[in-house]
Amino acid sequence: MQHALATLLLAAGVVVVLMSCVGVLVMPHLYDRLHYVGPASTLGAFLIGAALVVQDTLKQQGVKSIMVVLLLVIISPVITHATARAARIREFGRWVVLDEEKTS
Amino acid sequence: MNVWLLAAFALILGLIPCAVVIFREPPMDRLVGLELSSTIVSLLLLLLAQGFHRPSLFDLALTVALLSFAGSLVFARFLERWV
């Protein structure tokens, strides 16, 4: 029972990660691609970490996988914001852009 | 061969689209591919450690997650000013 639940969570997590990989490949523009980094490192990481915790409850492995998942979930928004900020600064020259300067 | 190793091989397949993006797209898109692949690699190391029953290898996943965070921030700041 425990193992079946862990397998289910694991399969869901792997599917989420693979679909976000396909999304990054297929999307045409940078900001569209950036959306697909989010699900892999929050939802996918959460599901895979939950599978590991369900498999062997809070032994050493469980605690360490919780730490890795927490780290990924905290890091992901920071990385996404930093990348989008860098892309915007490359595009417009600076972070704050006035309305009349926008091209699109 | 258990279910953890199967999931790990599936995640390795997920690195292929990231590699295609990294090889073929302009610089900022490559950074996005690198971020996604570092996330995948850290999850992959978790699954491999569980699949091979080596609890000490869980530290490796933690190290990859931490170091790739610093690396991605440095790349983002670098691409923001130069290149």
N, CA and C atoms of all chains as a GROMACS GRO file, in nm:
protein
  561
    1MET      N    1   0.083  -0.120   0.000
    1MET     CA    2   0.000   0.000   0.000
    1MET      C    3   0.087   0.125   0.000
    2GLN      N    4   0.182   0.125   0.093
    2GLN     CA    5   0.274   0.238   0.100
    2GLN      C    6   0.353   0.252  -0.030
    3HIS      N    7   0.399   0.136  -0.079
    3HIS     CA    8   0.480   0.136  -0.200
    3HIS      C    9   0.398   0.181  -0.321
    4ALA      N   10   0.271   0.137  -0.326
    4ALA     CA   11   0.186   0.177  -0.439
    4ALA      C   12   0.164   0.327  -0.439
    5LEU      N   13   0.140   0.383  -0.320
    5LEU     CA   14   0.120   0.529  -0.312
    5LEU      C   15   0.246   0.603  -0.354
    6ALA      N   16   0.362   0.551  -0.309
    6ALA     CA   17   0.489   0.615  -0.347
    6ALA      C   18   0.509   0.608  -0.498
    7THR      N   19   0.476   0.495  -0.559
    7THR     CA   20   0.491   0.482  -0.704
    7THR      C   21   0.401   0.579  -0.778
    8LEU      N   22   0.277   0.594  -0.727
    8LEU     CA   23   0.184   0.687  -0.791
    8LEU      C   24   0.238   0.830  -0.786
    9LEU      N   25   0.285   0.872  -0.666
    9LEU     CA   26   0.338   1.008  -0.653
    9LEU      C   27   0.460   1.027  -0.741
   10LEU      N   28   0.544   0.924  -0.746
   10LEU     CA   29   0.666   0.932  -0.827
   10LEU      C   30   0.633   0.947  -0.974
   11ALA      N   31   0.535   0.867  -1.022
   11ALA     CA   32   0.497   0.875  -1.164
   11ALA      C   33   0.442   1.013  -1.195
   12ALA      N   34   0.358   1.066  -1.104
   12ALA     CA   35   0.303   1.200  -1.128
   12ALA      C   36   0.414   1.304  -1.135
   13GLY      N   37   0.511   1.295  -1.044
   13GLY     CA   38   0.621   1.391  -1.045
   13GLY      C   39   0.703   1.383  -1.171
   14VAL      N   40   0.734   1.261  -1.215
   14VAL     CA   41   0.814   1.245  -1.337
   14VAL      C   42   0.739   1.299  -1.458
   15VAL      N   43   0.607   1.274  -1.463
   15VAL     CA   44   0.528   1.326  -1.576
   15VAL      C   45   0.530   1.478  -1.577
   16VAL      N   46   0.516   1.540  -1.459
   16VAL     CA   47   0.519   1.686  -1.453
   16VAL      C   48   0.653   1.740  -1.504
   17VAL      N   49   0.762   1.676  -1.460
   17VAL     CA   50   0.894   1.725  -1.502
   17VAL      C   51   0.913   1.708  -1.653
   18LEU      N   52   0.872   1.591  -1.706
   18LEU     CA   53   0.892   1.569  -1.849
   18LEU      C   54   0.807   1.664  -1.932
   19MET      N   55   0.684   1.691  -1.886
   19MET     CA   56   0.599   1.782  -1.963
   19MET      C   57   0.655   1.923  -1.959
   20SER      N   58   0.716   1.963  -1.848
   20SER     CA   59   0.774   2.097  -1.848
   20SER      C   60   0.898   2.102  -1.936
   21CYS      N   61   0.970   1.990  -1.950
   21CYS     CA   62   1.081   1.986  -2.046
   21CYS      C   63   1.031   2.009  -2.187
   22VAL      N   64   0.923   1.939  -2.223
   22VAL     CA   65   0.866   1.956  -2.357
   22VAL      C   66   0.818   2.100  -2.376
   23GLY      N   67   0.761   2.158  -2.271
   23GLY     CA   68   0.716   2.297  -2.280
   23GLY      C   69   0.831   2.392  -2.308
   24VAL      N   70   0.944   2.372  -2.240
   24VAL     CA   71   1.060   2.458  -2.265
   24VAL      C   72   1.107   2.442  -2.408
   25LEU      N   73   1.100   2.320  -2.460
   25LEU     CA   74   1.146   2.298  -2.598
   25LEU      C   75   1.052   2.362  -2.699
   26VAL      N   76   0.921   2.355  -2.675
   26VAL     CA   77   0.824   2.391  -2.778
   26VAL      C   78   0.797   2.541  -2.782
   27MET      N   79   0.799   2.608  -2.667
   27MET     CA   80   0.757   2.747  -2.662
   27MET      C   81   0.849   2.838  -2.743
   28PRO      N   82   0.794   2.940  -2.810
   28PRO     CA   83   0.875   3.018  -2.903
   28PRO      C   84   0.958   3.127  -2.837
   29HIS      N   85   0.911   3.186  -2.728
   29HIS     CA   86   0.976   3.305  -2.675
   29HIS      C   87   1.033   3.280  -2.535
   30LEU      N   88   1.130   3.363  -2.496
   30LEU     CA   89   1.200   3.342  -2.369
   30LEU      C   90   1.106   3.342  -2.249
   31TYR      N   91   1.016   3.442  -2.243
   31TYR     CA   92   0.929   3.451  -2.126
   31TYR      C   93   0.831   3.334  -2.119
   32ASP      N   94   0.791   3.282  -2.236
   32ASP     CA   95   0.706   3.163  -2.237
   32ASP      C   96   0.782   3.042  -2.185
   33ARG      N   97   0.908   3.032  -2.226
   33ARG     CA   98   0.990   2.920  -2.176
   33ARG      C   99   1.006   2.927  -2.026
   34LEU      N  100   1.024   3.049  -1.977
   34LEU     CA  101   1.054   3.066  -1.835
   34LEU      C  102   0.939   3.017  -1.747
   35HIS      N  103   0.816   3.023  -1.801
   35HIS     CA  104   0.703   2.972  -1.725
   35HIS      C  105   0.719   2.825  -1.691
   36TYR      N  106   0.783   2.749  -1.781
   36TYR     CA  107   0.786   2.604  -1.764
   36TYR      C  108   0.896   2.557  -1.670
   37VAL      N  109   0.982   2.649  -1.624
   37VAL     CA  110   1.079   2.608  -1.521
   37VAL      C  111   1.009   2.594  -1.387
   38GLY      N  112   0.902   2.672  -1.369
   38GLY     CA  113   0.830   2.671  -1.242
   38GLY      C  114   0.773   2.536  -1.201
   39PRO      N  115   0.688   2.473  -1.285
   39PRO     CA  116   0.627   2.345  -1.244
   39PRO      C  117   0.729   2.237  -1.213
   40ALA      N  118   0.840   2.233  -1.290
   40ALA     CA  119   0.938   2.127  -1.266
   40ALA      C  120   1.000   2.140  -1.129
   41SER      N  121   1.031   2.265  -1.087
   41SER     CA  122   1.107   2.278  -0.963
   41SER      C  123   1.018   2.303  -0.842
   42THR      N  124   0.886   2.322  -0.860
   42THR     CA  125   0.801   2.327  -0.741
   42THR      C  126   0.710   2.204  -0.733
   43LEU      N  127   0.624   2.189  -0.835
   43LEU     CA  128   0.527   2.078  -0.829
   43LEU      C  129   0.597   1.943  -0.847
   44GLY      N  130   0.686   1.936  -0.948
   44GLY     CA  131   0.755   1.809  -0.970
   44GLY      C  132   0.844   1.771  -0.853
   45ALA      N  133   0.919   1.869  -0.801
   45ALA     CA  134   1.006   1.840  -0.687
   45ALA      C  135   0.923   1.800  -0.565
   46PHE      N  136   0.809   1.867  -0.546
   46PHE     CA  137   0.724   1.834  -0.431
   46PHE      C  138   0.670   1.691  -0.442
   47LEU      N  139   0.626   1.653  -0.562
   47LEU     CA  140   0.569   1.518  -0.579
   47LEU      C  141   0.676   1.411  -0.560
   48ILE      N  142   0.795   1.433  -0.616
   48ILE     CA  143   0.902   1.332  -0.603
   48ILE      C  144   0.949   1.323  -0.458
   49GLY      N  145   0.962   1.438  -0.391
   49GLY     CA  146   0.999   1.437  -0.250
   49GLY      C  147   0.893   1.369  -0.164
   50ALA      N  148   0.765   1.391  -0.198
   50ALA     CA  149   0.658   1.324  -0.124
   50ALA      C  150   0.665   1.174  -0.142
   51ALA      N  151   0.700   1.130  -0.266
   51ALA     CA  152   0.714   0.986  -0.289
   51ALA      C  153   0.826   0.928  -0.203
   52LEU      N  154   0.938   1.000  -0.195
   52LEU     CA  155   1.050   0.949  -0.114
   52LEU      C  156   1.012   0.944   0.033
   53VAL      N  157   0.938   1.045   0.081
   53VAL     CA  158   0.899   1.046   0.223
   53VAL      C  159   0.798   0.937   0.253
   54VAL      N  160   0.704   0.915   0.158
   54VAL     CA  161   0.604   0.809   0.180
   54VAL      C  162   0.672   0.672   0.184
   55GLN      N  163   0.775   0.653   0.101
   55GLN     CA  164   0.841   0.523   0.093
   55GLN      C  165   0.906   0.485   0.227
   56ASP      N  166   0.995   0.568   0.278
   56ASP     CA  167   1.046   0.540   0.413
   56ASP      C  168   1.033   0.667   0.496
   57THR      N  169   0.935   0.662   0.586
   57THR     CA  170   0.898   0.780   0.664
   57THR      C  171   1.016   0.826   0.749
   58LEU      N  172   1.034   0.957   0.745
   58LEU     CA  173   1.129   1.033   0.824
   58LEU      C  174   1.250   0.961   0.880
   59LYS      N  175   1.310   0.872   0.800
   59LYS     CA  176   1.446   0.830   0.835
   59LYS      C  177   1.540   0.937   0.782
   60GLN      N  178   1.666   0.901   0.775
   60GLN     CA  179   1.764   1.001   0.731
   60GLN      C  180   1.736   1.045   0.587
   61GLN      N  181   1.700   0.949   0.501
   61GLN     CA  182   1.671   0.982   0.362
   61GLN      C  183   1.555   1.081   0.352
   62GLY      N  184   1.449   1.053   0.430
   62GLY     CA  185   1.331   1.138   0.424
   62GLY      C  186   1.363   1.281   0.460
   63VAL      N  187   1.440   1.299   0.567
   63VAL     CA  188   1.473   1.435   0.611
   63VAL      C  189   1.556   1.505   0.505
   64LYS      N  190   1.652   1.431   0.447
   64LYS     CA  191   1.736   1.496   0.346
   64LYS      C  192   1.658   1.530   0.221
   65SER      N  193   1.565   1.440   0.180
   65SER     CA  194   1.489   1.474   0.060
   65SER      C  195   1.395   1.590   0.086
   66ILE      N  196   1.342   1.601   0.209
   66ILE     CA  197   1.261   1.719   0.242
   66ILE      C  198   1.346   1.845   0.230
   67MET      N  199   1.471   1.837   0.276
   67MET     CA  200   1.558   1.955   0.266
   67MET      C  201   1.582   1.995   0.121
   68VAL      N  202   1.609   1.894   0.036
   68VAL     CA  203   1.634   1.925  -0.106
   68VAL      C  204   1.511   1.988  -0.170
   69VAL      N  205   1.392   1.931  -0.140
   69VAL     CA  206   1.269   1.984  -0.202
   69VAL      C  207   1.241   2.125  -0.152
   70LEU      N  208   1.260   2.149  -0.023
   70LEU     CA  209   1.239   2.284   0.031
   70LEU      C  210   1.334   2.383  -0.036
   71LEU      N  211   1.459   2.340  -0.051
   71LEU     CA  212   1.557   2.427  -0.115
   71LEU      C  213   1.516   2.461  -0.257
   72LEU      N  214   1.473   2.359  -0.334
   72LEU     CA  215   1.432   2.384  -0.472
   72LEU      C  216   1.311   2.476  -0.478
   73VAL      N  217   1.214   2.455  -0.386
   73VAL     CA  218   1.093   2.536  -0.388
   73VAL      C  219   1.125   2.681  -0.352
   74ILE      N  220   1.220   2.702  -0.260
   74ILE     CA  221   1.256   2.839  -0.223
   74ILE      C  222   1.338   2.904  -0.334
   75ILE      N  223   1.427   2.828  -0.396
   75ILE     CA  224   1.519   2.884  -0.495
   75ILE      C  225   1.447   2.921  -0.624
   76SER      N  226   1.349   2.839  -0.665
   76SER     CA  227   1.289   2.853  -0.798
   76SER      C  228   1.235   2.993  -0.829
   77PRO      N  229   1.155   3.057  -0.740
   77PRO     CA  230   1.108   3.192  -0.774
   77PRO      C  231   1.220   3.293  -0.786
   78VAL      N  232   1.324   3.277  -0.702
   78VAL     CA  233   1.437   3.370  -0.708
   78VAL      C  234   1.506   3.362  -0.843
   79ILE      N  235   1.529   3.237  -0.888
   79ILE     CA  236   1.596   3.216  -1.017
   79ILE      C  237   1.510   3.271  -1.131
   80THR      N  238   1.380   3.242  -1.126
   80THR     CA  239   1.292   3.288  -1.232
   80THR      C  240   1.291   3.439  -1.240
   81HIS      N  241   1.282   3.503  -1.123
   81HIS     CA  242   1.282   3.649  -1.122
   81HIS      C  243   1.414   3.704  -1.174
   82ALA      N  244   1.525   3.645  -1.132
   82ALA     CA  245   1.656   3.697  -1.176
   82ALA      C  246   1.671   3.684  -1.327
   83THR      N  247   1.624   3.571  -1.383
   83THR     CA  248   1.637   3.551  -1.526
   83THR      C  249   1.549   3.649  -1.604
   84ALA      N  250   1.423   3.666  -1.558
   84ALA     CA  251   1.334   3.758  -1.628
   84ALA      C  252   1.387   3.900  -1.619
   85ARG      N  253   1.445   3.934  -1.504
   85ARG     CA  254   1.501   4.068  -1.486
   85ARG      C  255   1.618   4.090  -1.583
   86ALA      N  256   1.705   3.990  -1.592
   86ALA     CA  257   1.819   4.002  -1.683
   86ALA      C  258   1.772   4.015  -1.827
   87ALA      N  259   1.668   3.938  -1.864
   87ALA     CA  260   1.618   3.945  -2.001
   87ALA      C  261   1.560   4.083  -2.030
   88ARG      N  262   1.486   4.137  -1.933
   88ARG     CA  263   1.426   4.270  -1.954
   88ARG      C  264   1.533   4.377  -1.964
   89ILE      N  265   1.636   4.367  -1.882
   89ILE     CA  266   1.743   4.467  -1.888
   89ILE      C  267   1.819   4.456  -2.020
   90ARG      N  268   1.837   4.332  -2.070
   90ARG     CA  269   1.901   4.316  -2.200
   90ARG      C  270   1.815   4.377  -2.311
   91GLU      N  271   1.683   4.365  -2.295
   91GLU     CA  272   1.594   4.410  -2.400
   91GLU      C  273   1.580   4.563  -2.402
   92PHE      N  274   1.562   4.624  -2.281
   92PHE     CA  275   1.531   4.766  -2.274
   92PHE      C  276   1.647   4.852  -2.226
   93GLY      N  277   1.753   4.791  -2.176
   93GLY     CA  278   1.864   4.870  -2.126
   93GLY      C  279   1.858   4.895  -1.977
   94ARG      N  280   1.742   4.892  -1.918
   94ARG     CA  281   1.731   4.906  -1.772
   94ARG      C  282   1.603   4.840  -1.723
   95TRP      N  283   1.586   4.834  -1.590
   95TRP     CA  284   1.476   4.760  -1.530
   95TRP      C  285   1.345   4.836  -1.542
   96VAL      N  286   1.348   4.967  -1.511
   96VAL     CA  287   1.226   5.047  -1.517
   96VAL      C  288   1.211   5.104  -1.656
   97VAL      N  289   1.097   5.076  -1.721
   97VAL     CA  290   1.074   5.125  -1.856
   97VAL      C  291   0.945   5.207  -1.855
   98LEU      N  292   0.955   5.332  -1.908
   98LEU     CA  293   0.836   5.417  -1.912
   98LEU      C  294   0.740   5.367  -2.018
   99ASP      N  295   0.612   5.404  -2.006
   99ASP     CA  296   0.509   5.352  -2.095
   99ASP      C  297   0.534   5.392  -2.242
  100GLU      N  298   0.578   5.518  -2.260
  100GLU     CA  299   0.592   5.564  -2.399
  100GLU      C  300   0.713   5.501  -2.469
  101GLU      N  301   0.801   5.438  -2.392
  101GLU     CA  302   0.919   5.377  -2.455
  101GLU      C  303   0.894   5.235  -2.503
  102LYS      N  304   0.784   5.177  -2.456
  102LYS     CA  305   0.760   5.036  -2.490
  102LYS      C  306   0.733   5.022  -2.639
  103THR      N  307   0.796   4.922  -2.698
  103THR     CA  308   0.780   4.903  -2.841
  103THR      C  309   0.661   4.814  -2.873
  104SER      N  310   0.634   4.718  -2.787
  104SER     CA  311   0.525   4.624  -2.815
  104SER      C  312   0.426   4.624  -2.702
  105MET      N  313   1.673  -0.360  -1.067
  105MET     CA  314   1.592  -0.257  -1.133
  105MET      C  315   1.463  -0.235  -1.054
  106ASN      N  316   1.453  -0.125  -0.984
  106ASN     CA  317   1.330  -0.095  -0.913
  106ASN      C  318   1.266   0.031  -0.970
  107VAL      N  319   1.157   0.072  -0.907
  107VAL     CA  320   1.077   0.181  -0.965
  107VAL      C  321   1.152   0.314  -0.959
  108TRP      N  322   1.242   0.326  -0.860
  108TRP     CA  323   1.317   0.453  -0.847
  108TRP      C  324   1.415   0.469  -0.963
  109LEU      N  325   1.479   0.358  -1.000
  109LEU     CA  326   1.574   0.366  -1.111
  109LEU      C  327   1.501   0.390  -1.244
  110LEU      N  328   1.383   0.329  -1.259
  110LEU     CA  329   1.304   0.356  -1.379
  110LEU      C  330   1.270   0.504  -1.390
  111ALA      N  331   1.226   0.563  -1.278
  111ALA     CA  332   1.194   0.706  -1.278
  111ALA      C  333   1.318   0.789  -1.309
  112ALA      N  334   1.435   0.743  -1.259
  112ALA     CA  335   1.558   0.816  -1.287
  112ALA      C  336   1.590   0.814  -1.435
  113PHE      N  337   1.570   0.698  -1.501
  113PHE     CA  338   1.595   0.693  -1.645
  113PHE      C  339   1.498   0.781  -1.721
  114ALA      N  340   1.372   0.787  -1.676
  114ALA     CA  341   1.275   0.877  -1.741
  114ALA      C  342   1.321   1.022  -1.728
  115LEU      N  343   1.376   1.058  -1.611
  115LEU     CA  344   1.423   1.196  -1.595
  115LEU      C  345   1.543   1.224  -1.682
  116ILE      N  346   1.629   1.122  -1.705
  116ILE     CA  347   1.743   1.142  -1.796
  116ILE      C  348   1.692   1.176  -1.936
  117LEU      N  349   1.582   1.111  -1.979
  117LEU     CA  350   1.523   1.146  -2.109
  117LEU      C  351   1.479   1.292  -2.112
  118GLY      N  352   1.437   1.343  -1.994
  118GLY     CA  353   1.396   1.483  -1.989
  118GLY      C  354   1.511   1.579  -2.010
  119LEU      N  355   1.636   1.533  -1.995
  119LEU     CA  356   1.749   1.623  -2.019
  119LEU      C  357   1.770   1.650  -2.168
  120ILE      N  358   1.714   1.566  -2.256
  120ILE     CA  359   1.739   1.582  -2.399
  120ILE      C  360   1.676   1.713  -2.453
  121PRO      N  361   1.546   1.743  -2.423
  121PRO     CA  362   1.494   1.873  -2.469
  121PRO      C  363   1.573   1.991  -2.415
  122CYS      N  364   1.619   1.982  -2.290
  122CYS     CA  365   1.701   2.090  -2.234
  122CYS      C  366   1.828   2.107  -2.316
  123ALA      N  367   1.891   1.995  -2.356
  123ALA     CA  368   2.014   2.001  -2.434
  123ALA      C  369   1.987   2.064  -2.570
  124VAL      N  370   1.873   2.029  -2.632
  124VAL     CA  371   1.839   2.088  -2.762
  124VAL      C  372   1.824   2.239  -2.749
  125VAL      N  373   1.754   2.283  -2.643
  125VAL     CA  374   1.738   2.427  -2.622
  125VAL      C  375   1.875   2.492  -2.600
  126ILE      N  376   1.960   2.428  -2.521
  126ILE     CA  377   2.091   2.488  -2.490
  126ILE      C  378   2.177   2.498  -2.614
  127PHE      N  379   2.168   2.402  -2.705
  127PHE     CA  380   2.255   2.405  -2.821
  127PHE      C  381   2.206   2.498  -2.930
  128ARG      N  382   2.075   2.524  -2.940
  128ARG     CA  383   2.022   2.587  -3.060
  128ARG      C  384   1.967   2.727  -3.042
  129GLU      N  385   1.948   2.774  -2.920
  129GLU     CA  386   1.873   2.898  -2.900
  129GLU      C  387   1.966   3.014  -2.863
  130PRO      N  388   1.915   3.139  -2.861
  130PRO     CA  389   1.995   3.254  -2.817
  130PRO      C  390   2.030   3.246  -2.668
  131PRO      N  391   2.126   3.328  -2.621
  131PRO     CA  392   2.185   3.311  -2.487
  131PRO      C  393   2.087   3.304  -2.371
  132MET      N  394   1.986   3.393  -2.364
  132MET     CA  395   1.899   3.390  -2.247
  132MET      C  396   1.817   3.261  -2.242
  133ASP      N  397   1.776   3.210  -2.359
  133ASP     CA  398   1.702   3.085  -2.362
  133ASP      C  399   1.789   2.970  -2.316
  134ARG      N  400   1.920   2.980  -2.345
  134ARG     CA  401   2.012   2.877  -2.298
  134ARG      C  402   2.018   2.876  -2.146
  135LEU      N  403   2.012   2.997  -2.087
  135LEU     CA  404   2.013   3.003  -1.940
  135LEU      C  405   1.890   2.934  -1.883
  136VAL      N  406   1.774   2.952  -1.948
  136VAL     CA  407   1.652   2.884  -1.902
  136VAL      C  408   1.669   2.732  -1.909
  137GLY      N  409   1.727   2.684  -2.020
  137GLY     CA  410   1.751   2.541  -2.032
  137GLY      C  411   1.845   2.490  -1.925
  138LEU      N  412   1.947   2.570  -1.893
  138LEU     CA  413   2.042   2.530  -1.788
  138LEU      C  414   1.975   2.521  -1.652
  139GLU      N  415   1.884   2.618  -1.622
  139GLU     CA  416   1.814   2.615  -1.494
  139GLU      C  417   1.727   2.491  -1.482
  140LEU      N  418   1.652   2.462  -1.587
  140LEU     CA  419   1.565   2.344  -1.584
  140LEU      C  420   1.648   2.217  -1.569
  141SER      N  421   1.762   2.211  -1.640
  141SER     CA  422   1.840   2.087  -1.632
  141SER      C  423   1.906   2.073  -1.496
  142SER      N  424   1.942   2.184  -1.430
  142SER     CA  425   2.000   2.168  -1.296
  142SER      C  426   1.895   2.119  -1.196
  143THR      N  427   1.771   2.166  -1.210
  143THR     CA  428   1.663   2.112  -1.127
  143THR      C  429   1.646   1.963  -1.151
  144ILE      N  430   1.646   1.923  -1.279
  144ILE     CA  431   1.627   1.782  -1.312
  144ILE      C  432   1.740   1.699  -1.254
  145VAL      N  433   1.864   1.749  -1.264
  145VAL     CA  434   1.977   1.670  -1.216
  145VAL      C  435   1.970   1.654  -1.065
  146SER      N  436   1.926   1.755  -0.994
  146SER     CA  437   1.919   1.739  -0.849
  146SER      C  438   1.810   1.639  -0.810
  147LEU      N  439   1.696   1.640  -0.881
  147LEU     CA  440   1.593   1.538  -0.855
  147LEU      C  441   1.642   1.398  -0.894
  148LEU      N  442   1.720   1.395  -1.002
  148LEU     CA  443   1.775   1.268  -1.052
  148LEU      C  444   1.868   1.205  -0.949
  149LEU      N  445   1.951   1.289  -0.885
  149LEU     CA  446   2.043   1.234  -0.785
  149LEU      C  447   1.968   1.182  -0.662
  150LEU      N  448   1.856   1.252  -0.627
  150LEU     CA  449   1.772   1.199  -0.519
  150LEU      C  450   1.722   1.059  -0.553
  151LEU      N  451   1.671   1.043  -0.676
  151LEU     CA  452   1.614   0.914  -0.716
  151LEU      C  453   1.721   0.807  -0.726
  152LEU      N  454   1.841   0.843  -0.775
  152LEU     CA  455   1.948   0.743  -0.786
  152LEU      C  456   1.994   0.699  -0.648
  153ALA      N  457   2.004   0.793  -0.554
  153ALA     CA  458   2.045   0.756  -0.418
  153ALA      C  459   1.945   0.660  -0.356
  154GLN      N  460   1.815   0.688  -0.380
  154GLN     CA  461   1.713   0.598  -0.327
  154GLN      C  462   1.715   0.464  -0.399
  155GLY      N  463   1.738   0.467  -0.532
  155GLY     CA  464   1.733   0.344  -0.610
  155GLY      C  465   1.848   0.250  -0.580
  156PHE      N  466   1.966   0.306  -0.553
  156PHE     CA  467   2.082   0.221  -0.522
  156PHE      C  468   2.099   0.196  -0.373
  157HIS      N  469   2.006   0.245  -0.289
  157HIS     CA  470   2.010   0.226  -0.143
  157HIS      C  471   2.141   0.279  -0.083
  158ARG      N  472   2.180   0.396  -0.124
  158ARG     CA  473   2.299   0.462  -0.065
  158ARG      C  474   2.255   0.593  -0.002
  159PRO      N  475   2.218   0.593   0.126
  159PRO     CA  476   2.168   0.717   0.189
  159PRO      C  477   2.270   0.830   0.190
  160SER      N  478   2.400   0.797   0.184
  160SER     CA  479   2.498   0.904   0.190
  160SER      C  480   2.497   0.989   0.063
  161LEU      N  481   2.444   0.933  -0.048
  161LEU     CA  482   2.444   1.009  -0.173
  161LEU      C  483   2.337   1.117  -0.177
  162PHE      N  484   2.249   1.122  -0.075
  162PHE     CA  485   2.149   1.228  -0.072
  162PHE      C  486   2.215   1.365  -0.056
  163ASP      N  487   2.333   1.369   0.007
  163ASP     CA  488   2.403   1.496   0.022
  163ASP      C  489   2.439   1.557  -0.113
  164LEU      N  490   2.464   1.468  -0.210
  164LEU     CA  491   2.503   1.514  -0.343
  164LEU      C  492   2.392   1.598  -0.407
  165ALA      N  493   2.267   1.553  -0.392
  165ALA     CA  494   2.154   1.627  -0.448
  165ALA      C  495   2.144   1.765  -0.383
  166LEU      N  496   2.165   1.768  -0.252
  166LEU     CA  497   2.162   1.896  -0.180
  166LEU      C  498   2.271   1.989  -0.232
  167THR      N  499   2.391   1.934  -0.254
  167THR     CA  500   2.502   2.016  -0.303
  167THR      C  501   2.474   2.069  -0.442
  168VAL      N  502   2.419   1.984  -0.531
  168VAL     CA  503   2.388   2.029  -0.666
  168VAL      C  504   2.285   2.140  -0.664
  169ALA      N  505   2.180   2.125  -0.580
  169ALA     CA  506   2.077   2.228  -0.573
  169ALA      C  507   2.136   2.361  -0.528
  170LEU      N  508   2.220   2.358  -0.424
  170LEU     CA  509   2.278   2.483  -0.373
  170LEU      C  510   2.372   2.547  -0.474
  171LEU      N  511   2.463   2.466  -0.532
  171LEU     CA  512   2.564   2.524  -0.620
  171LEU      C  513   2.503   2.572  -0.751
  172SER      N  514   2.400   2.501  -0.803
  172SER     CA  515   2.341   2.545  -0.928
  172SER      C  516   2.263   2.675  -0.908
  173PHE      N  517   2.211   2.695  -0.786
  173PHE     CA  518   2.146   2.824  -0.755
  173PHE      C  519   2.246   2.938  -0.772
  174ALA      N  520   2.363   2.924  -0.708
  174ALA     CA  521   2.464   3.029  -0.720
  174ALA      C  522   2.507   3.045  -0.866
  175GLY      N  523   2.526   2.934  -0.936
  175GLY     CA  524   2.570   2.942  -1.074
  175GLY      C  525   2.470   3.012  -1.163
  176SER      N  526   2.340   2.981  -1.146
  176SER     CA  527   2.240   3.045  -1.231
  176SER      C  528   2.233   3.195  -1.203
  177LEU      N  529   2.245   3.234  -1.075
  177LEU     CA  530   2.242   3.378  -1.045
  177LEU      C  531   2.360   3.448  -1.109
  178VAL      N  532   2.478   3.386  -1.104
  178VAL     CA  533   2.596   3.448  -1.164
  178VAL      C  534   2.579   3.461  -1.315
  179PHE      N  535   2.525   3.356  -1.380
  179PHE     CA  536   2.503   3.362  -1.524
  179PHE      C  537   2.402   3.471  -1.558
  180ALA      N  538   2.294   3.483  -1.478
  180ALA     CA  539   2.193   3.584  -1.507
  180ALA      C  540   2.254   3.723  -1.496
  181ARG      N  541   2.334   3.747  -1.392
  181ARG     CA  542   2.394   3.878  -1.375
  181ARG      C  543   2.495   3.907  -1.486
  182PHE      N  544   2.566   3.802  -1.528
  182PHE     CA  545   2.665   3.818  -1.635
  182PHE      C  546   2.596   3.854  -1.766
  183LEU      N  547   2.488   3.780  -1.800
  183LEU     CA  548   2.418   3.807  -1.926
  183LEU      C  549   2.347   3.942  -1.924
  184GLU      N  550   2.316   3.990  -1.802
  184GLU     CA  551   2.249   4.119  -1.791
  184GLU      C  552   2.343   4.233  -1.831
  185ARG      N  553   2.472   4.221  -1.802
  185ARG     CA  554   2.563   4.333  -1.826
  185ARG      C  555   2.644   4.316  -1.952
  186TRP      N  556   2.693   4.194  -1.977
  186TRP     CA  557   2.781   4.174  -2.092
  186TRP      C  558   2.715   4.081  -2.191
  187VAL      N  559   2.792   4.036  -2.290
  187VAL     CA  560   2.752   3.945  -2.398
  187VAL      C  561   2.646   4.010  -2.487
   0.00000   0.00000   0.00000
